Amino acid sequence: MKKYLFTTIVTLILFSTISISCSDEFVNKKPQYSIDSENYFNSKEDYDQALIAAYDLLQTTYANAILGEIASDNTLCGGESPTDVIGWQQIDDMIHTPVNSNLKDIWNWMFAGVQRANYIMEFQNKTDFAGKTQVLAETRFLRAYYQFELVKWFGGIPMKTDARFKVGDEKTIPRSSVEEVYASIEADLIFAAANLSPTASQKGRVTKGAAQALLGKAYLYQNKFALAASTLQTLINTSPYSLVTDYNKIFEFEGENGSESVFEIQYTDVEGAGFPCLQCSEGNVAVGFSGVRNYTGPLFSPGFSFNVPTQESADAFEVGDRRRDVAILDINAWAAANTSFNDGKGITFGKGNEDTGFFNRKYLPRVRSDNAAGDQKLTNPNNYRAIRYADVLLMAAEAYSRGQIDDTKARQYLNQVRRRAFGDTNHDISASGAALTDFILAERRIELFGEGHRFFDLVRTGKAVGTIPGFKANKNELFPLPIEEIQFANGNWAQNPGY
């Protein structure tokens, strides 16, 4: 289907590096292996190979995206039974503990991303070559991205600036504060925004706009509204991005890396994976997990029926909002509209745990070729739209509104998104002050439904209590560090409150 930046996953451990191969000019190399990491980085090629390894962990963020929905009020866990992927079920019910393999995955994979970026930064001065600043800017964006995921999930994390963690560091290096982590993220993204190209040399590589958008988002998560507004406004003023006229096309294969894509994580179905190593998949694992169980019919492929939207979230869409049928598949209505399929036999499908009749349509597996590699329920090529231009507009609107900076601009950006959704100006919002803020936050839920942002939006705006079933104040704002990390640190890292 596509091969832009990633085709082979390998493990980059603490003391050795593995160069990996991909397609196209940037990475058209045979795999090379070095067991002596201290004597690596002798050429531009070495830095490029290490950068690919740092990008590679982005594909594991499928777990972050799907759990950002399941943990929220948007969807239920679903699956085959109440014990199917028990860690997800516990998060859905807000009864998770430090003994949760799925939370451990997020911790491990995001830290692996930081570690790979820090490997490059540790040796950033070893060899000079043309284009090195671009490599370092991409590296620092990636480190910021992984650290941002960690801090929003777990709070303060241990940091070692521009160096890899080594065995024993966990007993001496403390957890940094949330403020210190964000300071690192900000510094990396300011550097990245100043040095990245506005256009990507290859699809999937980060750009100046991606760095500006993530920086604005980091400011917003800290309630630094003036900085968020100015950063996002700069991006909007110079933006090469625009809203796609047809909302539906954004999430189809032909809509990947389109004009609305600020940062998009690339997936492919060329190389597959299995349950023993889901992180080995070059495909978007969350897509198959969200698929309709035992489905036979047009457009979609079957899956494992996780991440099922609730009736309440389906009802949150206003009458006439064209986004509803793009975001949510009503399987019964879909079956009724396709009775002629398969010579009149119609669509068939099964029901899973917590069945609501709804599915996260944006990231359902689509029909693809029969010769695709791996389990088609696990290796889907659907890209993840990590930051869309609509998100940028709504973040800017929120910053202007919550910061009491400029309600006119806040309404302008909010209504720009709504006009695409309804196809007219009749649904424009005219409110000001706190009411305008409420409209903007409600719009984020609808516009970004199914894209993994809802839980964190509720937490950072103080609206999770009473909205997310089972959510406990002063506890569930963060997730627990894996029990193994607490044990390895031998008292050096305190567990998050309430766990």
One Martini backbone bead per residue (centre of mass of N, CA, C, O) as a GRO file, in nm:
protein
  499
    1MET     BB    1   0.060   0.061  -0.024
    2LYS     BB    2   0.311   0.172   0.167
    3LYS     BB    3   0.660   0.324   0.172
    4TYR     BB    4   0.839   0.557   0.351
    5LEU     BB    5   0.996   0.507   0.657
    6PHE     BB    6   0.886   0.210   0.728
    7THR     BB    7   0.978  -0.163   0.768
    8THR     BB    8   1.172  -0.214   1.029
    9ILE     BB    9   1.194  -0.379   1.332
   10VAL     BB   10   1.405  -0.299   1.609
   11THR     BB   11   1.631  -0.323   1.871
   12LEU     BB   12   1.733  -0.062   2.098
   13ILE     BB   13   1.960  -0.085   2.317
   14LEU     BB   14   2.164   0.047   2.548
   15PHE     BB   15   2.461  -0.075   2.405
   16SER     BB   16   2.322  -0.100   2.118
   17THR     BB   17   2.308  -0.080   1.761
   18ILE     BB   18   2.058  -0.069   1.493
   19SER     BB   19   2.034  -0.077   1.168
   20ILE     BB   20   1.778   0.015   0.931
   21SER     BB   21   1.544  -0.066   0.679
   22CYS     BB   22   1.423   0.115   0.388
   23SER     BB   23   1.270   0.309   0.177
   24ASP     BB   24   1.409   0.505  -0.023
   25GLU     BB   25   1.658   0.729   0.000
   26PHE     BB   26   1.693   0.753   0.312
   27VAL     BB   27   1.663   0.397   0.350
   28ASN     BB   28   1.828   0.236   0.114
   29LYS     BB   29   1.923  -0.026   0.305
   30LYS     BB   30   2.101  -0.249   0.454
   31PRO     BB   31   2.139  -0.418   0.717
   32GLN     BB   32   2.309  -0.300   1.013
   33TYR     BB   33   2.560  -0.399   1.257
   34SER     BB   34   2.636  -0.287   1.601
   35ILE     BB   35   2.810  -0.363   1.916
   36ASP     BB   36   2.953  -0.062   1.912
   37SER     BB   37   2.825   0.232   2.013
   38GLU     BB   38   3.085   0.416   2.061
   39ASN     BB   39   3.171   0.364   1.730
   40TYR     BB   40   2.965   0.534   1.616
   41PHE     BB   41   2.905   0.799   1.419
   42ASN     BB   42   3.092   0.836   1.119
   43SER     BB   43   2.828   0.926   0.955
   44LYS     BB   44   2.547   1.016   0.801
   45GLU     BB   45   2.431   0.732   0.784
   46ASP     BB   46   2.430   0.674   1.087
   47TYR     BB   47   2.230   0.898   1.164
   48ASP     BB   48   2.000   0.805   0.981
   49GLN     BB   49   1.960   0.527   1.109
   50ALA     BB   50   1.900   0.632   1.397
   51LEU     BB   51   1.654   0.802   1.316
   52ILE     BB   52   1.476   0.574   1.225
   53ALA     BB   53   1.466   0.439   1.502
   54ALA     BB   54   1.320   0.681   1.636
   55TYR     BB   55   1.065   0.668   1.455
   56ASP     BB   56   0.962   0.371   1.495
   57LEU     BB   57   0.802   0.418   1.775
   58LEU     BB   58   0.546   0.557   1.666
   59GLN     BB   59   0.382   0.291   1.600
   60THR     BB   60   0.312   0.234   1.915
   61THR     BB   61   0.081   0.467   1.946
   62TYR     BB   62  -0.175   0.301   1.918
   63ALA     BB   63  -0.222   0.267   2.224
   64ASN     BB   64  -0.268   0.564   2.298
   65ALA     BB   65  -0.513   0.615   2.113
   66ILE     BB   66  -0.717   0.396   2.210
   67LEU     BB   67  -0.698   0.472   2.521
   68GLY     BB   68  -0.797   0.770   2.492
   69GLU     BB   69  -1.090   0.653   2.453
   70ILE     BB   70  -1.147   0.428   2.665
   71ALA     BB   71  -1.086   0.625   2.916
   72SER     BB   72  -1.329   0.762   2.829
   73ASP     BB   73  -1.667   0.861   2.728
   74ASN     BB   74  -1.677   0.757   2.427
   75THR     BB   75  -1.586   0.455   2.510
   76LEU     BB   76  -1.569   0.115   2.512
   77CYS     BB   77  -1.387  -0.160   2.515
   78GLY     BB   78  -1.496  -0.453   2.476
   79GLY     BB   79  -1.473  -0.724   2.286
   80GLU     BB   80  -1.534  -1.054   2.372
   81SER     BB   81  -1.480  -0.994   2.683
   82PRO     BB   82  -1.418  -0.889   3.014
   83THR     BB   83  -1.107  -1.036   2.965
   84ASP     BB   84  -1.030  -0.884   2.713
   85VAL     BB   85  -0.784  -0.721   2.770
   86ILE     BB   86  -0.766  -0.642   3.086
   87GLY     BB   87  -0.620  -0.366   3.091
   88TRP     BB   88  -0.838  -0.213   2.930
   89GLN     BB   89  -1.079  -0.276   3.109
   90GLN     BB   90  -0.967  -0.130   3.360
   91ILE     BB   91  -0.943   0.151   3.234
   92ASP     BB   92  -1.239   0.185   3.163
   93ASP     BB   93  -1.316   0.140   3.488
   94MET     BB   94  -1.097   0.268   3.678
   95ILE     BB   95  -0.909  -0.011   3.804
   96HIS     BB   96  -0.627   0.037   3.777
   97THR     BB   97  -0.287  -0.064   3.816
   98PRO     BB   98   0.055  -0.129   3.834
   99VAL     BB   99  -0.071  -0.404   3.719
  100ASN     BB  100  -0.019  -0.333   3.374
  101SER     BB  101   0.075  -0.421   3.062
  102ASN     BB  102  -0.036  -0.175   2.890
  103LEU     BB  103   0.104   0.050   3.048
  104LYS     BB  104   0.386  -0.067   3.018
  105ASP     BB  105   0.404  -0.030   2.716
  106ILE     BB  106   0.396   0.275   2.707
  107TRP     BB  107   0.642   0.322   2.879
  108ASN     BB  108   0.847   0.154   2.714
  109TRP     BB  109   0.807   0.280   2.426
  110MET     BB  110   0.856   0.579   2.497
  111PHE     BB  111   1.138   0.531   2.621
  112ALA     BB  112   1.263   0.415   2.368
  113GLY     BB  113   1.237   0.677   2.209
  114VAL     BB  114   1.414   0.849   2.393
  115GLN     BB  115   1.667   0.669   2.378
  116ARG     BB  116   1.716   0.699   2.071
  117ALA     BB  117   1.745   1.005   2.074
  118ASN     BB  118   1.977   1.015   2.291
  119TYR     BB  119   2.187   0.871   2.123
  120ILE     BB  120   2.227   1.101   1.925
  121MET     BB  121   2.281   1.331   2.133
  122GLU     BB  122   2.536   1.206   2.264
  123PHE     BB  123   2.669   1.217   1.942
  124GLN     BB  124   2.636   1.505   1.800
  125ASN     BB  125   2.972   1.585   1.793
  126LYS     BB  126   3.139   1.367   1.633
  127THR     BB  127   3.004   1.438   1.339
  128ASP     BB  128   3.025   1.608   1.040
  129PHE     BB  129   2.755   1.733   0.821
  130ALA     BB  130   2.537   1.778   0.588
  131GLY     BB  131   2.230   1.828   0.763
  132LYS     BB  132   2.250   1.800   1.079
  133THR     BB  133   2.038   1.995   1.192
  134GLN     BB  134   1.796   1.837   1.087
  135VAL     BB  135   1.845   1.581   1.247
  136LEU     BB  136   1.833   1.717   1.530
  137ALA     BB  137   1.549   1.833   1.498
  138GLU     BB  138   1.402   1.564   1.466
  139THR     BB  139   1.502   1.437   1.728
  140ARG     BB  140   1.379   1.653   1.921
  141PHE     BB  141   1.092   1.609   1.844
  142LEU     BB  142   1.073   1.310   1.924
  143ARG     BB  143   1.143   1.345   2.217
  144ALA     BB  144   0.908   1.533   2.280
  145TYR     BB  145   0.681   1.340   2.202
  146TYR     BB  146   0.748   1.114   2.407
  147GLN     BB  147   0.744   1.297   2.660
  148PHE     BB  148   0.453   1.391   2.628
  149GLU     BB  149   0.325   1.117   2.662
  150LEU     BB  150   0.441   1.058   2.943
  151VAL     BB  151   0.336   1.311   3.102
  152LYS     BB  152   0.026   1.263   3.043
  153TRP     BB  153   0.023   0.972   3.177
  154PHE     BB  154   0.260   1.000   3.440
  155GLY     BB  155   0.420   1.252   3.451
  156GLY     BB  156   0.688   1.249   3.600
  157ILE     BB  157   1.021   1.188   3.479
  158PRO     BB  158   1.302   1.054   3.396
  159MET     BB  159   1.611   1.234   3.321
  160LYS     BB  160   1.925   1.266   3.085
  161THR     BB  161   1.918   1.435   2.864
  162ASP     BB  162   2.203   1.373   2.643
  163ALA     BB  163   2.139   1.058   2.741
  164ARG     BB  164   2.157   0.743   2.823
  165PHE     BB  165   2.038   0.489   2.983
  166LYS     BB  166   2.159   0.293   3.252
  167VAL     BB  167   2.239   0.061   3.447
  168GLY     BB  168   2.142   0.218   3.766
  169ASP     BB  169   1.997   0.494   3.718
  170GLU     BB  170   1.726   0.427   3.870
  171LYS     BB  171   1.882   0.474   4.163
  172THR     BB  172   1.977   0.801   4.101
  173ILE     BB  173   1.756   0.906   3.912
  174PRO     BB  174   1.508   1.111   3.925
  175ARG     BB  175   1.212   1.238   3.913
  176SER     BB  176   1.083   1.467   3.739
  177SER     BB  177   0.907   1.721   3.699
  178VAL     BB  178   0.663   1.842   3.511
  179GLU     BB  179   0.805   2.113   3.455
  180GLU     BB  180   1.074   1.987   3.354
  181VAL     BB  181   0.959   1.832   3.118
  182TYR     BB  182   0.836   2.075   2.969
  183ALA     BB  183   1.102   2.227   2.935
  184SER     BB  184   1.223   2.016   2.746
  185ILE     BB  185   1.006   2.023   2.531
  186GLU     BB  186   1.026   2.320   2.458
  187ALA     BB  187   1.326   2.328   2.374
  188ASP     BB  188   1.301   2.121   2.145
  189LEU     BB  189   1.072   2.273   1.980
  190ILE     BB  190   1.215   2.538   1.934
  191PHE     BB  191   1.445   2.416   1.776
  192ALA     BB  192   1.278   2.269   1.561
  193ALA     BB  193   1.120   2.518   1.449
  194ALA     BB  194   1.395   2.672   1.364
  195ASN     BB  195   1.517   2.402   1.174
  196LEU     BB  196   1.287   2.313   1.016
  197SER     BB  197   1.117   2.231   0.753
  198PRO     BB  198   0.810   2.307   0.605
  199THR     BB  199   0.897   2.061   0.430
  200ALA     BB  200   0.900   1.737   0.340
  201SER     BB  201   1.121   1.508   0.198
  202GLN     BB  202   0.921   1.302   0.338
  203LYS     BB  203   0.689   1.107   0.420
  204GLY     BB  204   0.673   1.141   0.785
  205ARG     BB  205   0.835   1.381   0.824
  206VAL     BB  206   0.912   1.640   1.002
  207THR     BB  207   0.808   1.977   1.072
  208LYS     BB  208   0.767   2.294   1.157
  209GLY     BB  209   0.459   2.271   1.205
  210ALA     BB  210   0.471   2.035   1.403
  211ALA     BB  211   0.636   2.184   1.620
  212GLN     BB  212   0.438   2.419   1.665
  213ALA     BB  213   0.193   2.247   1.744
  214LEU     BB  214   0.321   2.097   1.987
  215LEU     BB  215   0.398   2.348   2.142
  216GLY     BB  216   0.113   2.461   2.173
  217LYS     BB  217   0.009   2.212   2.324
  218ALA     BB  218   0.202   2.224   2.566
  219TYR     BB  219   0.103   2.497   2.663
  220LEU     BB  220  -0.197   2.421   2.699
  221TYR     BB  221  -0.145   2.193   2.916
  222GLN     BB  222  -0.029   2.447   3.111
  223ASN     BB  223  -0.195   2.717   3.076
  224LYS     BB  224  -0.031   2.883   2.840
  225PHE     BB  225  -0.212   3.083   2.656
  226ALA     BB  226  -0.034   3.300   2.524
  227LEU     BB  227   0.174   3.103   2.401
  228ALA     BB  228  -0.024   2.930   2.246
  229ALA     BB  229  -0.149   3.150   2.070
  230SER     BB  230   0.113   3.259   1.934
  231THR     BB  231   0.212   2.991   1.815
  232LEU     BB  232  -0.046   2.915   1.653
  233GLN     BB  233  -0.066   3.180   1.494
  234THR     BB  234   0.196   3.150   1.338
  235LEU     BB  235   0.108   2.898   1.192
  236ILE     BB  236  -0.147   3.010   1.056
  237ASN     BB  237  -0.008   3.249   0.899
  238THR     BB  238   0.211   3.017   0.758
  239SER     BB  239   0.029   2.802   0.645
  240PRO     BB  240   0.008   2.498   0.438
  241TYR     BB  241  -0.268   2.451   0.558
  242SER     BB  242  -0.598   2.281   0.529
  243LEU     BB  243  -0.916   2.219   0.500
  244VAL     BB  244  -1.097   1.960   0.417
  245THR     BB  245  -1.389   1.950   0.264
  246ASP     BB  246  -1.400   1.632   0.301
  247TYR     BB  247  -1.408   1.466   0.590
  248ASN     BB  248  -1.402   1.167   0.495
  249LYS     BB  249  -1.123   1.167   0.331
  250ILE     BB  250  -0.917   1.178   0.561
  251PHE     BB  251  -0.970   0.845   0.646
  252GLU     BB  252  -0.869   0.761   0.386
  253PHE     BB  253  -0.620   0.662   0.190
  254GLU     BB  254  -0.638   0.920  -0.004
  255GLY     BB  255  -0.606   1.119   0.270
  256GLU     BB  256  -0.320   1.085   0.313
  257ASN     BB  257  -0.119   1.346   0.359
  258GLY     BB  258  -0.274   1.601   0.358
  259SER     BB  259  -0.358   1.936   0.404
  260GLU     BB  260  -0.434   1.860   0.724
  261SER     BB  261  -0.155   1.738   0.779
  262VAL     BB  262   0.084   1.786   1.033
  263PHE     BB  263   0.087   1.490   1.180
  264GLU     BB  264   0.185   1.162   1.053
  265ILE     BB  265   0.155   0.823   1.104
  266GLN     BB  266   0.313   0.558   0.958
  267TYR     BB  267   0.176   0.282   0.769
  268THR     BB  268   0.197  -0.078   0.695
  269ASP     BB  269   0.138  -0.411   0.522
  270VAL     BB  270   0.416  -0.553   0.457
  271GLU     BB  271   0.456  -0.605   0.770
  272GLY     BB  272   0.405  -0.830   1.021
  273ALA     BB  273   0.225  -0.958   1.312
  274GLY     BB  274   0.185  -1.073   1.649
  275PHE     BB  275   0.094  -1.121   1.973
  276PRO     BB  276   0.391  -1.148   2.088
  277CYS     BB  277   0.450  -0.873   1.878
  278LEU     BB  278   0.292  -0.588   1.827
  279GLN     BB  279   0.540  -0.382   1.801
  280CYS     BB  280   0.632  -0.524   1.518
  281SER     BB  281   0.434  -0.368   1.368
  282GLU     BB  282   0.373  -0.174   1.067
  283GLY     BB  283   0.097  -0.158   1.168
  284ASN     BB  284  -0.227  -0.063   1.283
  285VAL     BB  285  -0.350  -0.219   1.551
  286ALA     BB  286  -0.606  -0.053   1.635
  287VAL     BB  287  -0.780  -0.114   1.388
  288GLY     BB  288  -0.841  -0.417   1.432
  289PHE     BB  289  -0.955  -0.381   1.722
  290SER     BB  290  -1.205  -0.191   1.603
  291GLY     BB  291  -1.343  -0.399   1.455
  292VAL     BB  292  -1.582  -0.591   1.329
  293ARG     BB  293  -1.718  -0.872   1.427
  294ASN     BB  294  -1.747  -1.098   1.181
  295TYR     BB  295  -1.722  -0.943   0.916
  296THR     BB  296  -1.944  -0.911   0.618
  297GLY     BB  297  -1.856  -0.675   0.361
  298PRO     BB  298  -1.826  -0.365   0.271
  299LEU     BB  299  -1.506  -0.179   0.297
  300PHE     BB  300  -1.468  -0.370   0.539
  301SER     BB  301  -1.300  -0.533   0.802
  302PRO     BB  302  -1.238  -0.739   1.039
  303GLY     BB  303  -1.241  -0.772   1.407
  304PHE     BB  304  -1.243  -0.717   1.785
  305SER     BB  305  -1.450  -0.502   1.915
  306PHE     BB  306  -1.322  -0.242   2.007
  307ASN     BB  307  -1.395   0.073   2.082
  308VAL     BB  308  -1.703   0.148   2.160
  309PRO     BB  309  -1.940   0.354   2.117
  310THR     BB  310  -2.166   0.539   2.268
  311GLN     BB  311  -2.473   0.667   2.280
  312GLU     BB  312  -2.396   0.943   2.396
  313SER     BB  313  -2.181   1.013   2.178
  314ALA     BB  314  -2.372   0.995   1.936
  315ASP     BB  315  -2.571   1.222   2.057
  316ALA     BB  316  -2.359   1.471   2.051
  317PHE     BB  317  -2.450   1.514   1.776
  318GLU     BB  318  -2.577   1.721   1.565
  319VAL     BB  319  -2.802   1.811   1.360
  320GLY     BB  320  -2.627   1.798   1.045
  321ASP     BB  321  -2.369   1.651   1.122
  322ARG     BB  322  -2.134   1.504   0.903
  323ARG     BB  323  -1.940   1.354   1.118
  324ARG     BB  324  -2.091   1.115   1.238
  325ASP     BB  325  -2.071   0.903   0.986
  326VAL     BB  326  -1.753   0.908   1.009
  327ALA     BB  327  -1.702   0.836   1.317
  328ILE     BB  328  -1.973   0.650   1.313
  329LEU     BB  329  -2.077   0.314   1.307
  330ASP     BB  330  -2.389   0.191   1.221
  331ILE     BB  331  -2.438  -0.134   1.174
  332ASN     BB  332  -2.746  -0.153   1.127
  333ALA     BB  333  -2.771   0.070   0.914
  334TRP     BB  334  -2.562  -0.050   0.720
  335ALA     BB  335  -2.714  -0.315   0.669
  336ALA     BB  336  -2.982  -0.183   0.563
  337ALA     BB  337  -2.810  -0.039   0.312
  338ASN     BB  338  -2.686  -0.360   0.231
  339THR     BB  339  -2.886  -0.600   0.118
  340SER     BB  340  -2.740  -0.665  -0.174
  341PHE     BB  341  -2.524  -0.807  -0.062
  342ASN     BB  342  -2.437  -1.103  -0.163
  343ASP     BB  343  -2.696  -1.168  -0.327
  344GLY     BB  344  -2.893  -1.063  -0.076
  345LYS     BB  345  -2.761  -1.148   0.210
  346GLY     BB  346  -2.580  -0.946   0.319
  347ILE     BB  347  -2.475  -0.845   0.615
  348THR     BB  348  -2.235  -0.971   0.852
  349PHE     BB  349  -2.229  -1.007   1.220
  350GLY     BB  350  -2.106  -0.962   1.539
  351LYS     BB  351  -2.105  -0.979   1.897
  352GLY     BB  352  -1.977  -0.822   2.173
  353ASN     BB  353  -1.865  -0.672   2.421
  354GLU     BB  354  -2.050  -0.403   2.488
  355ASP     BB  355  -2.264  -0.368   2.284
  356THR     BB  356  -2.390  -0.079   2.071
  357GLY     BB  357  -2.360  -0.066   1.737
  358PHE     BB  358  -2.081   0.082   1.751
  359PHE     BB  359  -1.805   0.239   1.558
  360ASN     BB  360  -1.477   0.344   1.478
  361ARG     BB  361  -1.463   0.452   1.161
  362LYS     BB  362  -1.190   0.594   1.107
  363TYR     BB  363  -1.037   0.305   1.231
  364LEU     BB  364  -1.125   0.101   1.034
  365PRO     BB  365  -1.088  -0.165   0.851
  366ARG     BB  366  -1.000  -0.199   0.525
  367VAL     BB  367  -1.013  -0.304   0.229
  368ARG     BB  368  -0.773  -0.535   0.085
  369SER     BB  369  -0.542  -0.721  -0.015
  370ASP     BB  370  -0.475  -1.068  -0.008
  371ASN     BB  371  -0.136  -1.019  -0.002
  372ALA     BB  372  -0.110  -0.931   0.269
  373ALA     BB  373   0.065  -0.911   0.544
  374GLY     BB  374  -0.036  -1.087   0.778
  375ASP     BB  375  -0.265  -1.006   1.003
  376GLN     BB  376  -0.543  -0.815   0.919
  377LYS     BB  377  -0.602  -0.743   1.233
  378LEU     BB  378  -0.284  -0.621   1.280
  379THR     BB  379  -0.200  -0.515   0.965
  380ASN     BB  380  -0.258  -0.189   0.917
  381PRO     BB  381  -0.221   0.104   0.690
  382ASN     BB  382  -0.344   0.312   0.875
  383ASN     BB  383  -0.305   0.619   0.943
  384TYR     BB  384  -0.214   0.855   1.196
  385ARG     BB  385  -0.369   1.159   1.293
  386ALA     BB  386  -0.212   1.336   1.527
  387ILE     BB  387  -0.216   1.625   1.361
  388ARG     BB  388  -0.454   1.858   1.285
  389TYR     BB  389  -0.570   2.157   1.171
  390ALA     BB  390  -0.828   2.154   1.338
  391ASP     BB  391  -0.677   2.133   1.605
  392VAL     BB  392  -0.527   2.399   1.583
  393LEU     BB  393  -0.778   2.581   1.576
  394LEU     BB  394  -0.894   2.481   1.853
  395MET     BB  395  -0.650   2.554   2.024
  396ALA     BB  396  -0.654   2.852   1.962
  397ALA     BB  397  -0.938   2.907   2.060
  398GLU     BB  398  -0.888   2.818   2.350
  399ALA     BB  399  -0.662   3.013   2.422
  400TYR     BB  400  -0.824   3.276   2.369
  401SER     BB  401  -1.054   3.206   2.569
  402ARG     BB  402  -0.920   3.106   2.841
  403GLY     BB  403  -0.718   3.368   2.831
  404GLN     BB  404  -0.875   3.628   2.762
  405ILE     BB  405  -0.783   3.756   2.464
  406ASP     BB  406  -0.985   3.654   2.194
  407ASP     BB  407  -1.302   3.596   2.093
  408THR     BB  408  -1.300   3.647   1.792
  409LYS     BB  409  -1.087   3.436   1.717
  410ALA     BB  410  -1.219   3.198   1.849
  411ARG     BB  411  -1.472   3.202   1.669
  412GLN     BB  412  -1.335   3.182   1.396
  413TYR     BB  413  -1.207   2.894   1.439
  414LEU     BB  414  -1.456   2.744   1.523
  415ASN     BB  415  -1.634   2.814   1.264
  416GLN     BB  416  -1.451   2.690   1.056
  417VAL     BB  417  -1.512   2.401   1.148
  418ARG     BB  418  -1.828   2.409   1.139
  419ARG     BB  419  -1.868   2.472   0.836
  420ARG     BB  420  -1.769   2.201   0.742
  421ALA     BB  421  -1.974   2.021   0.902
  422PHE     BB  422  -2.251   2.180   0.775
  423GLY     BB  423  -2.223   2.375   0.510
  424ASP     BB  424  -2.257   2.645   0.691
  425THR     BB  425  -2.359   2.949   0.893
  426ASN     BB  426  -2.602   2.855   1.090
  427HIS     BB  427  -2.381   2.724   1.321
  428ASP     BB  428  -2.274   2.955   1.450
  429ILE     BB  429  -2.092   3.103   1.707
  430SER     BB  430  -2.168   3.390   1.952
  431ALA     BB  431  -2.026   3.354   2.197
  432SER     BB  432  -1.886   3.426   2.522
  433GLY     BB  433  -1.658   3.334   2.724
  434ALA     BB  434  -1.744   3.056   2.894
  435ALA     BB  435  -1.939   2.962   2.671
  436LEU     BB  436  -1.727   2.946   2.448
  437THR     BB  437  -1.548   2.737   2.578
  438ASP     BB  438  -1.760   2.511   2.582
  439PHE     BB  439  -1.791   2.495   2.275
  440ILE     BB  440  -1.497   2.419   2.211
  441LEU     BB  441  -1.482   2.156   2.379
  442ALA     BB  442  -1.717   2.019   2.232
  443GLU     BB  443  -1.585   2.031   1.950
  444ARG     BB  444  -1.346   1.849   2.008
  445ARG     BB  445  -1.503   1.592   2.046
  446ILE     BB  446  -1.626   1.580   1.759
  447GLU     BB  447  -1.384   1.633   1.564
  448LEU     BB  448  -1.188   1.410   1.747
  449PHE     BB  449  -1.328   1.158   1.725
  450GLY     BB  450  -1.129   0.868   1.775
  451GLU     BB  451  -0.814   1.016   1.824
  452GLY     BB  452  -0.715   1.018   2.152
  453HIS     BB  453  -0.798   1.306   2.329
  454ARG     BB  454  -1.030   1.308   2.545
  455PHE     BB  455  -0.912   1.239   2.821
  456PHE     BB  456  -0.704   1.482   2.828
  457ASP     BB  457  -0.909   1.708   2.800
  458LEU     BB  458  -1.062   1.651   3.064
  459VAL     BB  459  -0.827   1.672   3.261
  460ARG     BB  460  -0.701   1.961   3.184
  461THR     BB  461  -1.010   2.097   3.236
  462GLY     BB  462  -1.161   1.956   3.489
  463LYS     BB  463  -1.397   1.725   3.354
  464ALA     BB  464  -1.377   1.420   3.452
  465VAL     BB  465  -1.546   1.454   3.683
  466GLY     BB  466  -1.860   1.304   3.603
  467THR     BB  467  -1.783   1.192   3.303
  468ILE     BB  468  -1.604   0.962   3.392
  469PRO     BB  469  -1.648   0.660   3.480
  470GLY     BB  470  -1.480   0.622   3.796
  471PHE     BB  471  -1.351   0.886   3.839
  472LYS     BB  472  -1.077   1.003   4.046
  473ALA     BB  473  -0.975   1.235   4.232
  474ASN     BB  474  -0.631   1.250   4.275
  475LYS     BB  475  -0.563   0.999   4.053
  476ASN     BB  476  -0.678   0.968   3.735
  477GLU     BB  477  -0.496   1.186   3.595
  478LEU     BB  478  -0.306   0.946   3.638
  479PHE     BB  479  -0.088   0.691   3.583
  480PRO     BB  480   0.079   0.422   3.672
  481LEU     BB  481   0.357   0.298   3.744
  482PRO     BB  482   0.516   0.036   3.696
  483ILE     BB  483   0.606  -0.190   3.929
  484GLU     BB  484   0.890  -0.251   3.815
  485GLU     BB  485   1.001   0.040   3.837
  486ILE     BB  486   0.979   0.067   4.141
  487GLN     BB  487   1.157  -0.177   4.206
  488PHE     BB  488   1.416  -0.099   4.050
  489ALA     BB  489   1.449   0.184   4.207
  490ASN     BB  490   1.447   0.138   4.515
  491GLY     BB  491   1.285   0.420   4.611
  492ASN     BB  492   1.344   0.658   4.393
  493TRP     BB  493   1.042   0.611   4.289
  494ALA     BB  494   0.742   0.740   4.313
  495GLN     BB  495   0.425   0.688   4.326
  496ASN     BB  496   0.136   0.769   4.232
  497PRO     BB  497  -0.136   0.887   4.344
  498GLY     BB  498  -0.352   0.615   4.466
  499TYR     BB  499  -0.140   0.347   4.407
   0.00000   0.00000   0.00000
